Amino acid sequence: MISELAKRDFYKCKGLAYERGHAEVKAILEGTNPGRVFVDNLTSPNSGLIWLGNNDGFFFIGDAENENFNSNINEFIDNVIKPEARKLGIYVFEGIGNHPKWDKTIQELFAHRNLSSWNQKVYKLKIENYLMGNEPKIDDKYSVVKLMEDLYHDYSIKNIEFLQSKIKEFWTSPLEFFDKGLGYCIIYRNQIVSICFSAFVYGNTHCVDIETLPLHQGKRLAQKAAHAFVKGCIQRDMIPYWDCSEDNIGSVMVAERIGLMNVFNYKGYDFSF
């Protein structure tokens, strides 16, 4: 049987998180970022499924060969996850193994579901590798601004809801973000057109989320915002953590031009439900 673990008991799963695995998993189990945890045993979990608070997928943690968990997961997805996901407009299950042993298990468990996969790359930065000289120059009509509480509530910004929705997507409240996170945006004619900020935080590791509005893409704004974020991290002894699809050539190029190093790769899996 698989049951949902109360947030106050997330600490019981900390030992299930792969030490060299995803920072998002650790951030949720630490209670920094929102998420839900489902486990095989509420008292002493051996395996679990983490639903990211931004509804951007699921992580399998713990023992990948746990028969008690594996024999129940398909029914649990169909009877519990699927109905709740559909209420949120989600029709695809995206699953990731927190450590490599889960790959074989996921492939076997969901072989009957027309399973697809893709490749992800994770980058981190060592200060000595930062390529400061690659920071681009941008049109002086654009200004780089640090994300502060005053800006979050500045309704003179035409699309302030863009910033607000991005932070609410990953954080329980804006106060939590401003207390633990870091971010920068680029403003053009009183409109936020690019943003780079801490989406998940575990210790001093800050997972990056970055987005540029379509009309302003191709102007190296993402690179500029990312450089501002990286410099802010260096000043505060934080470690930038960049996770992107292997197929997202633009994101890969930004990471590598900044000097971030590819520290590990992993597979993601999905199927419709």
C-alpha positions as CSV (number, residue, x, y, z in Angstrom):
1,M,0.0,0.0,0.0
2,I,1.2,3.5,-0.8
3,S,0.2,6.4,1.3
4,E,0.8,10.2,1.5
5,L,3.4,11.3,4.1
6,A,2.6,14.3,6.2
7,K,5.0,17.2,5.7
8,R,6.1,17.1,9.3
9,D,7.3,13.5,8.6
10,F,9.3,14.3,5.4
11,Y,12.5,13.9,7.5
12,K,11.9,10.2,7.5
13,C,12.8,10.1,3.8
14,K,16.0,12.2,3.9
15,G,18.0,8.9,4.0
16,L,16.3,7.8,0.8
17,A,17.6,10.8,-1.2
18,Y,20.6,9.9,-3.4
19,E,23.6,11.9,-2.2
20,R,24.7,12.7,-5.7
21,G,21.2,13.1,-7.0
22,H,18.8,15.9,-7.7
23,A,18.7,19.0,-5.5
24,E,15.0,19.4,-6.1
25,V,14.4,16.2,-4.1
26,K,16.5,17.4,-1.2
27,A,14.8,20.8,-1.2
28,I,11.4,19.3,-0.9
29,L,12.3,16.8,1.8
30,E,14.0,19.6,3.7
31,G,10.7,21.5,3.5
32,T,12.2,24.5,1.7
33,N,10.0,24.1,-1.4
34,P,6.5,22.7,-1.7
35,G,5.8,19.2,-2.8
36,R,4.0,16.0,-1.8
37,V,5.6,12.7,-0.8
38,F,4.0,9.2,-1.1
39,V,5.7,6.2,0.5
40,D,5.3,2.5,1.0
41,N,5.5,2.7,4.8
42,L,4.5,5.8,6.9
43,T,6.6,4.7,9.8
44,S,9.8,3.6,8.1
45,P,9.7,4.4,4.4
46,N,11.9,2.4,2.0
47,S,10.7,3.8,-1.3
48,G,8.7,6.8,-2.3
49,L,7.3,9.1,-5.0
50,I,7.8,12.9,-4.8
51,W,5.4,15.1,-6.6
52,L,7.1,18.5,-7.3
53,G,5.1,21.4,-5.9
54,N,5.2,23.2,-9.3
55,N,3.5,20.1,-10.8
56,D,6.5,19.6,-13.1
57,G,6.9,15.9,-12.6
58,F,7.6,13.1,-10.1
59,F,10.8,11.7,-8.6
60,F,11.2,8.1,-7.5
61,I,13.4,7.8,-4.4
62,G,14.8,5.0,-2.2
63,D,14.9,1.3,-3.0
64,A,14.2,0.7,-6.7
65,E,13.7,-3.0,-6.1
66,N,11.1,-2.7,-3.3
67,E,8.4,-5.2,-4.3
68,N,5.9,-3.7,-1.8
69,F,6.2,-0.3,-3.5
70,N,6.6,-1.4,-7.1
71,S,3.7,-3.9,-7.1
72,N,1.3,-1.1,-6.1
73,I,2.6,1.9,-8.0
74,N,0.6,1.5,-11.2
75,E,-2.7,1.2,-9.3
76,F,-1.8,4.1,-7.2
77,I,-1.0,6.3,-10.2
78,D,-4.3,5.4,-11.9
79,N,-6.5,5.7,-8.8
80,V,-4.9,8.6,-6.9
81,I,-2.4,10.6,-9.0
82,K,-4.3,10.6,-12.3
83,P,-7.6,12.0,-11.0
84,E,-5.8,14.8,-9.1
85,A,-3.5,15.6,-12.0
86,R,-6.4,15.9,-14.4
87,K,-8.1,18.4,-12.1
88,L,-4.9,20.5,-12.6
89,G,-5.0,20.0,-16.4
90,I,-2.1,17.5,-16.4
91,Y,-2.5,14.6,-18.7
92,V,1.1,13.3,-18.9
93,F,3.0,11.6,-16.1
94,E,6.6,12.6,-16.1
95,G,8.8,10.4,-13.9
96,I,12.5,10.5,-12.9
97,G,14.6,8.1,-10.9
98,N,16.6,9.9,-8.2
99,H,19.4,7.4,-8.8
100,P,20.4,5.3,-11.8
101,K,18.9,2.0,-10.5
102,W,15.5,3.4,-11.0
103,D,15.9,3.5,-14.8
104,K,15.5,-0.2,-15.2
105,T,12.6,-0.3,-12.7
106,I,10.7,2.5,-14.4
107,Q,11.1,0.9,-17.8
108,E,9.8,-2.4,-16.5
109,L,6.9,-1.0,-14.4
110,F,5.6,1.2,-17.2
111,A,6.4,-0.9,-20.3
112,H,2.7,-1.3,-21.0
113,R,2.1,2.4,-21.0
114,N,3.7,3.5,-24.3
115,L,6.6,4.9,-22.3
116,S,8.9,7.6,-23.9
117,S,12.1,9.1,-22.5
118,W,14.4,12.1,-22.9
119,N,17.8,13.1,-21.6
120,Q,18.6,15.8,-19.0
121,K,21.9,17.5,-18.2
122,V,22.8,19.0,-14.8
123,Y,25.5,21.7,-14.5
124,K,27.1,23.3,-11.4
125,L,29.6,26.1,-11.1
126,K,33.0,26.2,-9.5
127,I,33.9,29.8,-8.9
128,E,37.3,29.4,-10.6
129,N,35.6,28.3,-13.8
130,Y,33.3,31.3,-14.1
131,L,33.7,32.8,-17.5
132,M,33.1,36.5,-16.7
133,G,34.5,37.6,-20.0
134,N,31.6,36.0,-21.8
135,E,29.0,38.2,-20.3
136,P,27.2,39.9,-23.2
137,K,26.5,43.5,-23.8
138,I,22.8,44.2,-24.4
139,D,20.9,47.2,-25.7
140,D,20.9,50.0,-23.1
141,K,17.1,50.1,-23.3
142,Y,17.2,46.9,-21.2
143,S,18.1,47.1,-17.5
144,V,19.1,44.3,-15.1
145,V,17.3,44.5,-11.8
146,K,17.6,42.4,-8.7
147,L,14.4,40.8,-7.5
148,M,13.3,42.5,-4.3
149,E,10.0,42.7,-2.3
150,D,9.4,46.2,-3.5
151,L,9.6,45.1,-7.1
152,Y,7.3,42.1,-6.4
153,H,4.6,44.5,-5.3
154,D,5.3,47.2,-7.9
155,Y,2.1,47.4,-10.0
156,S,3.5,50.1,-12.2
157,I,5.3,47.2,-13.9
158,K,2.9,46.3,-16.8
159,N,3.2,42.5,-16.4
160,I,4.1,42.2,-12.7
161,E,1.9,39.1,-12.6
162,F,4.7,37.4,-14.7
163,L,7.1,37.7,-11.8
164,Q,4.5,36.9,-9.2
165,S,3.3,33.7,-11.0
166,K,6.9,32.5,-11.5
167,I,7.7,32.8,-7.8
168,K,4.4,31.3,-6.7
169,E,5.0,28.4,-9.0
170,F,8.0,27.2,-6.9
171,W,7.6,28.8,-3.5
172,T,5.0,28.6,-0.7
173,S,5.0,32.3,-0.4
174,P,7.0,35.3,-1.8
175,L,8.4,35.8,1.8
176,E,10.0,32.4,1.6
177,F,11.6,33.2,-1.7
178,F,13.0,36.6,-0.6
179,D,14.3,34.9,2.6
180,K,16.0,32.0,1.0
181,G,16.2,32.7,-2.8
182,L,18.0,35.0,-5.2
183,G,16.9,36.4,-8.6
184,Y,17.4,39.0,-11.3
185,C,15.2,40.2,-14.1
186,I,15.5,42.4,-17.1
187,I,13.1,45.2,-17.6
188,Y,12.2,46.9,-20.9
189,R,9.8,49.8,-21.1
190,N,8.4,49.0,-17.7
191,Q,7.9,45.3,-18.5
192,I,9.7,42.3,-17.2
193,V,11.0,40.5,-20.3
194,S,13.5,38.0,-18.8
195,I,13.9,36.4,-15.4
196,C,16.5,34.2,-13.7
197,F,16.0,33.1,-10.1
198,S,16.2,30.3,-7.5
199,A,13.5,27.8,-8.1
200,F,14.6,25.2,-5.5
201,V,17.1,25.7,-2.7
202,Y,18.9,23.0,-0.8
203,G,21.6,24.3,1.6
204,N,23.7,26.7,-0.5
205,T,22.7,25.0,-3.8
206,H,20.3,27.1,-5.9
207,C,18.4,25.5,-8.8
208,V,18.0,27.9,-11.6
209,D,14.8,28.7,-13.4
210,I,15.1,31.1,-16.4
211,E,12.6,32.4,-18.9
212,T,12.6,35.1,-21.6
213,L,9.4,36.4,-23.2
214,P,9.2,35.2,-26.9
215,L,9.3,38.7,-28.3
216,H,12.6,39.4,-26.7
217,Q,14.4,36.1,-27.3
218,G,17.5,36.1,-29.5
219,K,18.9,39.3,-27.8
220,R,21.1,37.4,-25.3
221,L,18.9,38.5,-22.4
222,A,19.0,35.0,-20.9
223,Q,22.7,35.1,-20.9
224,K,22.8,38.5,-19.3
225,A,20.3,37.5,-16.5
226,A,22.1,34.3,-15.9
227,H,25.4,36.2,-15.5
228,A,23.8,38.5,-13.0
229,F,22.4,35.5,-11.1
230,V,25.8,33.7,-11.1
231,K,27.6,36.8,-9.8
232,G,25.0,37.1,-7.1
233,C,25.6,33.5,-6.1
234,I,29.4,33.9,-6.0
235,Q,29.1,37.0,-3.7
236,R,26.9,34.9,-1.3
237,D,28.8,31.6,-1.5
238,M,25.9,29.9,-3.3
239,I,26.2,27.2,-5.9
240,P,24.2,27.7,-9.1
241,Y,22.6,24.4,-10.2
242,W,21.4,24.3,-13.8
243,D,19.1,21.5,-15.0
244,C,18.0,21.4,-18.6
245,S,17.0,19.1,-21.4
246,E,19.7,17.9,-23.7
247,D,17.6,19.0,-26.6
248,N,17.4,22.6,-25.3
249,I,20.4,23.7,-27.2
250,G,19.9,27.3,-26.1
251,S,19.9,26.5,-22.4
252,V,22.9,24.2,-22.8
253,M,24.9,26.9,-24.6
254,V,24.1,29.5,-21.9
255,A,25.2,27.2,-19.1
256,E,28.5,26.3,-20.9
257,R,29.3,29.9,-22.0
258,I,29.0,30.9,-18.3
259,G,31.4,28.2,-17.3
260,L,29.1,25.8,-15.6
261,M,30.3,22.2,-15.6
262,N,28.2,19.2,-16.6
263,V,28.2,17.1,-13.3
264,F,25.7,14.4,-14.2
265,N,23.1,13.4,-16.7
266,Y,19.9,11.4,-16.2
267,K,16.8,10.2,-18.1
268,G,13.2,11.3,-17.7
269,Y,10.2,9.2,-18.7
270,D,6.7,10.1,-19.6
271,F,3.4,8.5,-20.6
272,S,-0.1,9.8,-21.1
273,F,-2.8,9.0,-18.6
